[in-house]
Amino acid sequence: MNKNKAESKKENYLAQPTSNNNNTSPTFCVAMLKNGSTLKVEGKVEELLPTIKDADFAWVNVQVDNLKEEGSKVAAILGFKPSIIDELVAQRFSGYDDQTTELGLLLPAVKVRQLDVEVNKLIILIKRNIIVTIHGERVTRLVKFARYAVTSFKKIPRNLEDVDKISLVLIRILDENNERNFDGIRSIQEQGEGISRYLIETTGFRKELGTDIYKMKHALISYLEALWASLDVIHYLRYGDAELITDDPIILQKISMLSNDLTRQISISEQMSSVLASGLEVLQSIYNNQLTVLNNRLSLLAVWMAVVGTAFIVPNTIATVFGTPIGDHIEWRIQLIIMLVATLVSVIFVYVFVKKRSLLPPKVD
C-alpha cells in the first residue's frame, strides 16, 4: 500500500506545487478567455487544461525539479513534442528550435550573489495561442511577475491576430527575464567598489585582493556569456522569420528594443572589464615598485656589507702579518698607525670603486 502511494506521488509530481514567499504557486495559467475576461488559475498542469482550452490566448508557467525528465512530461501534457525539450536542454545557455508548428527557446536566467554568478535555464515553448515557460526552482522571477500578468493581458487588443497576441506576451516575458538578468551587473559593480578600496592599500590585503579580482573577472566573464546567449536568441526573433512569431513591424520593433537593451548591458559589462584590467595594471605597477624598492635595499645592504667587510678584513690581515717575527722589529705605535691608515685607504678605495661603477642603487622614495 505504501509503495502504491509512493508511485502515485511520483506520477503526480505537480499535484502539490510548492509556493514561494508570496504564497503564489509556481505552476499557474494566466489566460484571456474567449468571452473577453482575464483570469489566473493555479494548480497542477492537468487542472489547467480546461482553462487553456477555453482561452483566446494563455501563458502557462511550470516549475519542475528536473528540466529534461519532468519538462518533457509537461510538454507532452500541454500538446508539445517531448523531443523539443531534449533539444533545448542539451544546449548550454541558449537555444532556438523552430519546428514550424512549435517553437522552443532556451534562455539563461542569471542570478548573482556577490561574485557568484548562477546561470539557470529557462525554457519557453510556443504553439499557436499558448506560451509555456518551464524552469527549475531557482528561477522565481516569473512567479513574481505573475502578479501583474493579468493586468498585462488586459492591455493586449482583442482584435489582433493570435500570432500577434502571443508575440506580445513573449516580448513581455523576455523583457522581464532580461530586466532580472540586468540586476546582476549591479551586484558585480557593488563588489567592484569594495575591491577598488583595496587598491589604495599598497602594503596589505594582497592575498585577498588577488582572489577577489579573480572572482570578479570570472563573474564578469560568466555574466557576459549569459548576456551574449540571450542576445543570440533575440536575434533569431527580431525579424519574425518563424511562423509563430509576428511579422508586424511595430511589434518587431519591441523585440529590437530588447536587443538594444541587451547590447547596452553588454557594453556596460565590457567597460567594467576594462576598468578591472586597468586596476590589475595599477596593482601590477604597485607590486613592481615595491619589488624594485626591496631589490634596491638589498643591493644597498650588500654594498655596505662589502665596505664593512673590508674594514674588518684589512686590519685583521695586517694584524696577522704583525703576529709573525716581522712584527718584533716594528714598534706597536707604528703597527697601529699602519693598520688604521691601511683600513681607511681600503674602505675609501672600495667605496669609490663601487660608486664609480654605479653599483650603488638609486634612491627611491
C-alpha positions as CSV (number, residue, x, y, z in Angstrom):
1,M,0.0,0.0,0.0
2,N,2.8,2.4,0.9
3,K,4.5,1.5,-2.4
4,N,1.4,2.4,-4.4
5,K,1.2,5.7,-2.6
6,A,4.8,6.5,-3.4
7,E,4.3,5.7,-7.1
8,S,1.1,7.8,-7.1
9,K,3.1,10.7,-5.6
10,K,5.8,10.3,-8.2
11,E,3.4,10.3,-11.1
12,N,1.6,13.3,-9.8
13,Y,4.7,15.4,-9.1
14,L,2.7,18.6,-10.0
15,A,-0.2,17.8,-7.8
16,Q,1.0,19.9,-4.9
17,P,3.3,22.6,-6.3
18,T,5.5,24.4,-3.8
19,S,4.8,28.0,-3.0
20,N,7.2,31.0,-2.9
21,N,7.3,33.7,-0.2
22,N,4.4,35.5,-1.9
23,N,2.2,32.4,-1.4
24,T,2.0,32.2,-5.2
25,S,2.1,28.7,-6.8
26,P,4.9,28.3,-9.3
27,T,2.5,26.4,-11.6
28,F,-0.2,28.6,-12.9
29,C,-2.0,29.7,-16.0
30,V,-2.9,33.3,-17.0
31,A,-5.4,33.4,-19.8
32,M,-7.6,35.8,-21.8
33,L,-10.8,33.8,-22.3
34,K,-12.8,33.9,-25.5
35,N,-15.5,35.9,-23.7
36,G,-13.1,38.7,-23.0
37,S,-12.4,38.0,-19.3
38,T,-8.9,37.6,-17.9
39,L,-8.1,35.2,-15.1
40,K,-5.3,33.4,-13.3
41,V,-5.6,29.8,-12.3
42,E,-3.2,27.9,-10.0
43,G,-2.8,24.1,-9.7
44,K,-1.2,21.1,-11.3
45,V,-0.8,21.1,-15.1
46,E,-3.8,18.7,-15.7
47,E,-6.1,21.1,-13.9
48,L,-5.1,24.0,-16.2
49,L,-6.1,22.2,-19.4
50,P,-9.8,23.3,-19.3
51,T,-8.8,26.9,-18.9
52,I,-6.3,26.7,-21.8
53,K,-9.0,25.1,-24.0
54,D,-11.4,27.9,-23.3
55,A,-8.7,30.7,-23.7
56,D,-8.2,33.1,-26.6
57,F,-4.5,33.0,-25.6
58,A,-2.8,31.8,-22.5
59,W,0.5,31.8,-20.6
60,V,1.4,28.7,-18.6
61,N,4.3,28.7,-16.1
62,V,5.5,25.4,-14.6
63,Q,8.2,24.8,-12.1
64,V,10.0,21.4,-12.2
65,D,12.8,19.7,-10.4
66,N,14.4,18.2,-13.5
67,L,14.1,20.0,-16.8
68,K,14.8,17.1,-19.0
69,E,12.6,14.4,-17.4
70,E,9.8,16.4,-15.9
71,G,9.9,19.1,-18.6
72,S,9.3,16.5,-21.3
73,K,6.2,15.3,-19.4
74,V,4.9,18.8,-19.0
75,A,5.4,19.4,-22.7
76,A,3.5,16.3,-23.6
77,I,0.6,17.1,-21.4
78,L,0.3,20.6,-23.0
79,G,0.4,19.1,-26.5
80,F,4.1,19.8,-27.4
81,K,6.5,17.2,-28.7
82,P,8.7,16.0,-25.7
83,S,11.7,15.9,-28.0
84,I,11.7,19.7,-28.2
85,I,12.7,19.8,-24.5
86,D,15.5,17.3,-25.1
87,E,16.9,19.5,-27.9
88,L,16.8,22.7,-25.8
89,V,18.2,21.2,-22.5
90,A,21.2,19.8,-24.4
91,Q,22.3,23.3,-25.2
92,R,24.5,25.2,-22.7
93,F,23.0,28.6,-22.2
94,S,20.7,29.4,-25.1
95,G,18.8,27.5,-27.8
96,Y,16.3,28.1,-30.6
97,D,14.3,25.2,-32.1
98,D,11.8,26.1,-34.8
99,Q,9.5,23.2,-35.7
100,T,7.1,25.3,-37.7
101,T,4.0,24.5,-35.6
102,E,6.0,24.6,-32.4
103,L,8.8,27.0,-31.3
104,G,11.2,26.3,-28.4
105,L,13.5,28.8,-26.8
106,L,16.2,28.4,-24.2
107,L,17.3,31.5,-22.3
108,P,19.7,32.0,-19.4
109,A,18.2,33.2,-16.1
110,V,21.1,34.9,-14.3
111,K,21.2,35.2,-10.5
112,V,24.2,37.0,-9.0
113,R,25.1,36.9,-5.3
114,Q,28.2,38.9,-4.5
115,L,30.6,37.5,-7.1
116,D,28.9,34.1,-7.5
117,V,27.1,34.0,-10.9
118,E,24.5,31.3,-11.2
119,V,23.1,30.7,-14.7
120,N,19.8,28.7,-14.7
121,K,17.9,27.5,-17.8
122,L,14.5,29.0,-18.8
123,I,12.6,27.1,-21.5
124,I,9.9,28.8,-23.5
125,L,7.5,26.9,-25.7
126,I,5.1,28.5,-28.2
127,K,2.2,26.9,-30.0
128,R,-0.5,28.9,-31.8
129,N,-2.3,30.7,-28.9
130,I,-0.3,29.3,-25.9
131,I,3.1,30.1,-24.5
132,V,4.6,27.9,-21.8
133,T,7.6,28.7,-19.5
134,I,9.3,25.8,-17.8
135,H,12.1,26.3,-15.2
136,G,13.7,25.0,-12.0
137,E,13.0,26.1,-8.5
138,R,15.9,28.6,-8.6
139,V,14.1,30.8,-11.1
140,T,11.5,32.8,-9.3
141,R,11.3,35.9,-11.5
142,L,8.3,34.8,-13.5
143,V,6.3,33.8,-10.4
144,K,6.8,37.3,-9.1
145,F,5.8,38.8,-12.4
146,A,2.6,36.7,-12.4
147,R,1.1,39.3,-10.0
148,Y,0.9,41.8,-12.9
149,A,0.3,39.3,-15.7
150,V,-3.5,39.7,-15.6
151,T,-3.2,43.5,-16.0
152,S,-0.7,43.0,-18.8
153,F,-3.1,40.7,-20.7
154,K,-5.9,43.2,-20.5
155,K,-3.7,45.7,-22.3
156,I,-3.4,43.4,-25.4
157,P,-6.1,44.4,-28.0
158,R,-8.5,41.6,-28.7
159,N,-8.7,42.4,-32.5
160,L,-5.1,41.3,-33.1
161,E,-4.2,38.1,-34.7
162,D,-3.3,35.1,-32.5
163,V,0.4,35.3,-33.6
164,D,0.5,39.0,-32.6
165,K,-1.1,38.4,-29.2
166,I,1.3,35.6,-28.3
167,S,4.2,37.6,-29.6
168,L,3.3,40.4,-27.3
169,V,3.1,38.0,-24.3
170,L,6.5,36.6,-25.3
171,I,8.1,40.0,-25.5
172,R,6.8,40.8,-22.0
173,I,8.3,37.6,-20.6
174,L,11.6,38.2,-22.4
175,D,11.7,41.7,-21.1
176,E,11.1,40.5,-17.5
177,N,13.8,37.9,-17.8
178,N,16.2,40.4,-19.2
179,E,15.5,43.0,-16.5
180,R,16.2,40.5,-13.8
181,N,19.4,39.4,-15.5
182,F,20.4,43.1,-15.6
183,D,20.3,43.2,-11.8
184,G,23.4,41.0,-11.9
185,I,25.6,43.8,-13.1
186,R,24.6,46.0,-10.1
187,S,25.7,43.3,-7.7
188,I,29.0,42.9,-9.5
189,Q,29.5,46.6,-9.6
190,E,28.9,46.8,-5.8
191,Q,31.6,44.2,-5.2
192,G,33.9,46.0,-7.6
193,E,33.6,49.1,-5.4
194,G,34.7,47.1,-2.4
195,I,37.7,45.7,-4.4
196,S,38.7,49.2,-5.5
197,R,39.2,50.1,-1.9
198,Y,41.9,47.5,-1.6
199,L,43.8,49.2,-4.5
200,I,44.6,52.1,-2.1
201,E,46.3,49.7,0.3
202,T,49.8,49.1,-1.0
203,T,51.1,47.1,1.9
204,G,48.3,44.7,2.8
205,F,45.3,42.6,1.5
206,R,47.5,41.2,-1.2
207,K,46.1,37.7,-0.9
208,E,42.5,38.8,-0.5
209,L,42.8,41.3,-3.4
210,G,44.2,38.8,-5.8
211,T,41.5,36.3,-5.0
212,D,38.7,38.9,-5.2
213,I,40.0,40.3,-8.6
214,Y,40.0,36.7,-10.0
215,K,36.4,36.2,-8.7
216,M,35.3,39.4,-10.2
217,K,36.9,38.6,-13.5
218,H,35.3,35.2,-13.6
219,A,31.9,36.7,-12.6
220,L,32.1,39.2,-15.4
221,I,33.0,36.6,-18.0
222,S,30.1,34.3,-16.9
223,Y,27.7,37.2,-16.9
224,L,28.8,38.4,-20.3
225,E,28.5,34.9,-21.7
226,A,24.9,34.7,-20.4
227,L,24.0,38.1,-22.0
228,W,25.5,37.1,-25.3
229,A,23.5,33.9,-25.2
230,S,20.3,36.0,-24.6
231,L,21.2,38.3,-27.4
232,D,21.6,35.3,-29.8
233,V,18.0,34.2,-29.1
234,I,16.7,37.8,-29.5
235,H,18.4,38.0,-32.9
236,Y,16.6,34.9,-34.1
237,L,13.3,36.6,-33.2
238,R,13.7,40.2,-34.3
239,Y,12.9,39.6,-38.0
240,G,9.8,37.5,-37.4
241,D,11.0,34.6,-39.6
242,A,9.3,31.9,-37.6
243,E,5.7,31.1,-38.4
244,L,4.8,31.5,-34.7
245,I,6.3,35.0,-34.4
246,T,4.6,38.1,-35.7
247,D,5.9,40.0,-38.7
248,D,4.1,43.2,-37.6
249,P,6.8,46.0,-37.8
250,I,5.5,47.7,-34.7
251,I,5.7,44.6,-32.6
252,L,9.0,43.6,-34.1
253,Q,10.3,47.0,-33.1
254,K,9.7,46.0,-29.5
255,I,12.0,43.0,-30.0
256,S,14.6,45.3,-31.4
257,M,14.3,47.4,-28.3
258,L,15.1,44.2,-26.2
259,S,18.1,43.7,-28.4
260,N,19.3,47.3,-27.8
261,D,18.9,46.9,-24.1
262,L,21.0,43.7,-24.1
263,T,23.6,45.4,-26.3
264,R,23.8,48.3,-23.8
265,Q,24.2,46.0,-20.9
266,I,26.9,44.0,-22.7
267,S,28.7,47.3,-23.3
268,I,28.5,48.3,-19.6
269,S,29.9,44.9,-18.6
270,E,32.7,45.2,-21.1
271,Q,33.5,48.7,-19.7
272,M,33.7,47.2,-16.2
273,S,36.0,44.5,-17.6
274,S,38.2,47.3,-19.0
275,V,38.2,49.1,-15.6
276,L,39.1,45.8,-13.9
277,A,42.0,45.3,-16.4
278,S,43.2,48.9,-15.6
279,G,43.0,48.0,-11.9
280,L,45.1,45.0,-12.5
281,E,47.7,47.1,-14.3
282,V,47.8,49.6,-11.4
283,L,48.2,46.7,-8.9
284,Q,51.0,45.2,-11.0
285,S,52.7,48.6,-11.1
286,I,52.4,48.9,-7.3
287,Y,53.9,45.4,-6.8
288,N,56.7,46.1,-9.3
289,N,57.5,49.3,-7.5
290,Q,57.6,47.5,-4.1
291,L,59.8,44.8,-5.6
292,T,62.2,47.5,-7.0
293,V,62.4,49.2,-3.6
294,L,63.1,45.9,-2.0
295,N,65.8,45.0,-4.5
296,N,67.4,48.4,-4.1
297,R,67.5,48.0,-0.4
298,L,69.1,44.5,-0.7
299,S,71.7,45.9,-3.1
300,L,72.5,48.8,-0.8
301,L,72.9,46.4,2.0
302,A,75.2,44.2,0.0
303,V,77.4,47.2,-0.9
304,W,77.7,48.4,2.7
305,M,78.4,44.8,3.8
306,A,81.3,44.8,1.3
307,V,82.6,48.1,2.7
308,V,82.2,47.0,6.3
309,G,83.8,43.7,5.4
310,T,86.8,45.5,4.0
311,A,87.1,47.5,7.2
312,F,87.4,44.2,9.2
313,I,89.4,42.1,6.7
314,V,92.3,44.5,6.1
315,P,93.3,45.2,9.7
316,N,92.8,41.6,10.5
317,T,95.2,40.6,7.7
318,I,97.8,43.2,8.8
319,A,97.5,42.1,12.4
320,T,98.1,38.5,11.3
321,V,101.3,39.6,9.5
322,F,102.4,41.6,12.6
323,G,101.9,38.4,14.6
324,T,104.9,36.8,12.8
325,P,108.5,37.6,13.7
326,I,108.2,40.6,11.4
327,G,106.2,42.4,14.0
328,D,109.0,42.1,16.5
329,H,111.0,44.7,14.6
330,I,108.2,47.2,14.4
331,E,107.0,49.4,17.3
332,W,103.4,48.8,18.4
333,R,102.5,52.5,17.7
334,I,103.7,52.2,14.1
335,Q,101.8,48.9,13.8
336,L,98.6,50.7,15.0
337,I,99.1,53.6,12.6
338,I,99.7,51.2,9.7
339,M,96.5,49.3,10.4
340,L,94.4,52.4,10.7
341,V,95.8,54.0,7.6
342,A,95.5,50.8,5.6
343,T,91.9,50.2,6.8
344,L,90.9,53.8,5.9
345,V,92.5,53.7,2.5
346,S,90.9,50.3,1.7
347,V,87.4,51.5,2.8
348,I,87.8,54.6,0.7
349,F,89.1,52.7,-2.3
350,V,86.2,50.2,-2.1
351,Y,83.6,53.0,-1.8
352,V,85.0,54.9,-4.7
353,F,85.2,51.8,-6.8
354,V,81.6,50.9,-6.1
355,K,80.3,54.4,-6.7
356,K,82.3,54.8,-9.9
357,R,81.0,51.5,-11.3
358,S,77.4,52.6,-10.4
359,L,76.9,49.7,-8.1
360,L,75.0,51.8,-5.6
361,P,71.2,51.5,-6.2
362,P,69.3,54.8,-6.8
363,K,67.3,56.3,-4.0
364,V,63.6,55.5,-4.2
365,D,61.0,57.5,-2.2
